[in-house]
C-alpha cells in the first residue's frame, strides 16, 4: 500500500514538473516573440530569415540572419559528423568491455561531459586553431575548427545514450549468439547495431540540439564573421551573435529586437529537435 502511494505521488510530481517545464518554455518563447515583433515588422519574417546582410546599426537597419543560420547548422552538423561515428564505436566497445576497462573509461567520459565549454574553447585555440595555422592557413579559426571542438563536447553525451541501448541488446542476444557459435564482432555488427538504431538516431538528434545551442567554445574558435560558411572559412553562429552583441546594442532599438528574433528562431529549432529526440527515445525503449 505504501509502495503504491509512493509511486502515485512520484508520478504526480513528474507530471507537474513536466507541465511546469512546458509552461516555462511557452513563457520564454512568447516573451522572445513579443520582443522580436519590431524587428520582424521592419524586415518581415521572410526577409529576416533569408537576408544575407546584418547591419543593425545603420539609420535604417538591415536585419538578415541567413549567414548565421547557415553557420549554426554547418558547425553543428560538422560536429555530429565528427562525434557520431566515434561515439557509436566507443559505445560498442564499452558494452562488451570488461568491468575493469569500464571502471576506468566511464569516469573519464563523465569528466569530459562536465568540463566547462570555455575550457574546451581554450583547448581548441591551443591545439586545433594553432595546428591549422602551422599548416599554412591564414587563420585557424574556421568551421572545421569549431566542428572538431564541438564534436569533442557532444561525444560523451552520444556515448552515454548509445551505450545504454547497446548494453541491453548485448544482454538480449549475447547468450544465444554464443550458444550458436556467432562471433562477438558479428554479433555486434549484425544484431546489436541494428537493434540500437533508434537509440543512435535519438543520440544524434539530441547531440545536434546540444551543439546548436553551444556558445562560448564555438565563439572562441569559429572566427565570428557573419559570412556564409565554408569548411576552412570563418563563420558566426546565432548563439555567438547574441552573446557578442546583446551587451553593446542600444536599448529598445531594432538591433536588440533583431537579436531577440534570432533567439526566437534558435529556440524554435531547438524545441523541434528536442521533441524529435524525445519521440525517438520513446520508440527506442519499446
MOBEL-V769324 format. One record per residue. N is the residue number from 1. PHI is phi as a letter, one per 30 degrees, with the letter a starting at -180 (none if undefined). OMEGA is omega in radians with two decimals (none if undefined). Layout:
N;PHI;OMEGA
N;PHI;OMEGA
This chain:
1;none;3.12
2;d;3.13
3;d;3.13
4;d;3.13
5;d;3.11
6;d;3.12
7;d;3.12
8;d;3.12
9;d;3.13
10;d;3.13
11;d;3.12
12;d;3.13
13;d;3.12
14;d;3.13
15;d;-3.13
16;d;3.07
17;d;3.11
18;d;3.11
19;d;3.10
20;d;3.12
21;d;3.11
22;d;3.13
23;d;3.12
24;d;3.11
25;d;-3.13
26;d;3.11
27;d;3.14
28;d;-3.13
29;d;3.14
30;d;3.10
31;d;3.09
32;d;3.14
33;d;3.13
34;e;-3.13
35;d;-3.11
36;d;-2.99
37;e;3.11
38;e;3.13
39;d;-3.14
40;d;3.06
41;d;-3.13
42;d;-3.03
43;c;-2.95
44;i;-3.10
45;d;-3.13
46;d;3.13
47;d;3.13
48;d;-3.08
49;d;-3.05
50;c;-3.14
51;d;-3.09
52;c;-3.12
53;c;3.09
54;b;-3.12
55;b;-2.97
56;d;-3.08
57;c;3.09
58;d;3.06
59;e;3.02
60;c;-2.97
61;e;3.02
62;c;-3.02
63;b;3.07
64;b;-3.04
65;c;3.14
66;e;3.09
67;e;3.13
68;d;3.06
69;d;3.13
70;d;3.11
71;d;3.12
72;d;-3.13
73;d;-3.12
74;d;-3.13
75;d;-3.08
76;d;3.11
77;d;3.05
78;d;3.09
79;d;3.14
80;d;3.09
81;d;3.12
82;d;-2.94
83;d;-3.00
84;d;3.12
85;d;3.13
86;d;-3.13
87;d;3.12
88;d;3.10
89;d;3.11
90;d;3.12
91;d;3.08
92;d;3.14
93;d;-3.10
94;d;-3.06
95;d;3.07
96;c;-3.13
97;d;3.11
98;d;-3.12
99;e;-3.13
100;d;3.13
101;d;3.13
102;d;-3.14
103;d;3.11
104;d;-3.00
105;d;-3.07
106;e;3.09
107;d;3.10
108;d;3.11
109;d;3.12
110;d;3.11
111;d;3.12
112;d;3.14
113;d;-3.08
114;c;3.14
115;d;3.12
116;e;-3.08
117;d;-3.14
118;d;3.09
119;d;3.05
120;e;3.11
121;d;3.11
122;d;3.10
123;d;3.09
124;d;3.11
125;d;-3.05
126;d;-3.06
127;c;-3.02
128;d;-3.08
129;d;3.12
130;d;3.11
131;d;3.10
132;d;3.14
133;d;3.10
134;d;3.09
135;d;3.06
136;j;3.11
137;d;3.12
138;d;3.08
139;b;3.13
140;d;3.12
141;d;-3.00
142;a;3.05
143;d;-3.13
144;d;3.13
145;d;3.13
146;d;3.13
147;d;3.13
148;d;-3.14
149;d;-3.13
150;d;3.06
151;d;3.08
152;d;-3.12
153;d;-3.09
154;d;-3.12
155;e;-3.13
156;e;3.14
157;d;3.13
158;d;3.12
159;d;-3.09
160;d;-3.12
161;d;-3.09
162;d;-3.06
163;d;-3.12
164;d;3.14
165;d;-3.12
166;d;3.10
167;d;3.07
168;d;3.14
169;d;3.10
170;d;3.11
171;d;-3.11
172;d;-3.01
173;c;-2.99
174;d;-3.08
175;d;-3.14
176;d;3.13
177;d;3.12
178;d;-3.14
179;d;-3.14
180;d;3.11
181;i;3.11
182;d;-3.14
183;d;-3.10
184;d;-3.12
185;d;3.13
186;d;3.09
187;d;-3.12
188;d;-3.06
189;d;-3.02
190;c;-3.08
191;c;-3.03
192;d;-3.10
193;d;3.08
194;d;-3.14
195;d;-3.09
196;c;-3.00
197;d;3.13
198;d;3.10
199;d;3.10
200;d;3.11
201;d;3.10
202;d;3.10
203;d;3.13
204;d;-3.13
205;d;3.12
206;d;3.09
207;d;3.09
208;d;3.10
209;d;3.09
210;d;-3.12
211;d;-3.10
212;d;-3.07
213;c;-3.10
214;d;-3.04
215;c;-2.88
216;d;-3.07
217;d;3.13
218;d;-3.14
219;d;-3.08
220;d;-3.01
221;b;-3.07
222;c;3.12
223;j;3.05
224;h;3.02
225;c;-3.08
226;d;-3.11
227;c;3.02
228;d;-2.97
229;d;2.89
230;b;-2.99
231;e;-3.09
232;c;3.14
233;c;3.11
234;d;3.07
235;a;3.09
236;b;3.13
237;c;3.13
238;d;3.11
239;e;3.12
240;d;3.10
241;e;-3.12
242;d;-3.10
243;d;-3.08
244;d;-2.96
245;c;-3.07
246;d;-3.09
247;d;-3.09
248;c;3.14
249;d;-3.14
250;d;-3.09
251;d;3.10
252;i;3.12
253;c;3.03
254;d;3.07
255;e;3.12
256;d;3.13
257;d;3.10
258;d;3.09
259;d;3.05
260;d;3.12
261;d;3.07
262;d;3.08
263;d;3.11
264;d;3.10
265;e;3.13
266;d;3.14
267;d;3.12
268;d;3.14
269;d;3.13
270;d;3.13
271;d;3.14
272;d;3.13
273;d;3.12
274;d;3.10
275;d;3.11
276;d;3.12
277;d;3.12
278;d;3.13
279;d;-3.14
280;d;3.09
281;d;3.11
282;d;3.11
283;d;3.14
284;d;-3.11
285;d;-3.12
286;d;none
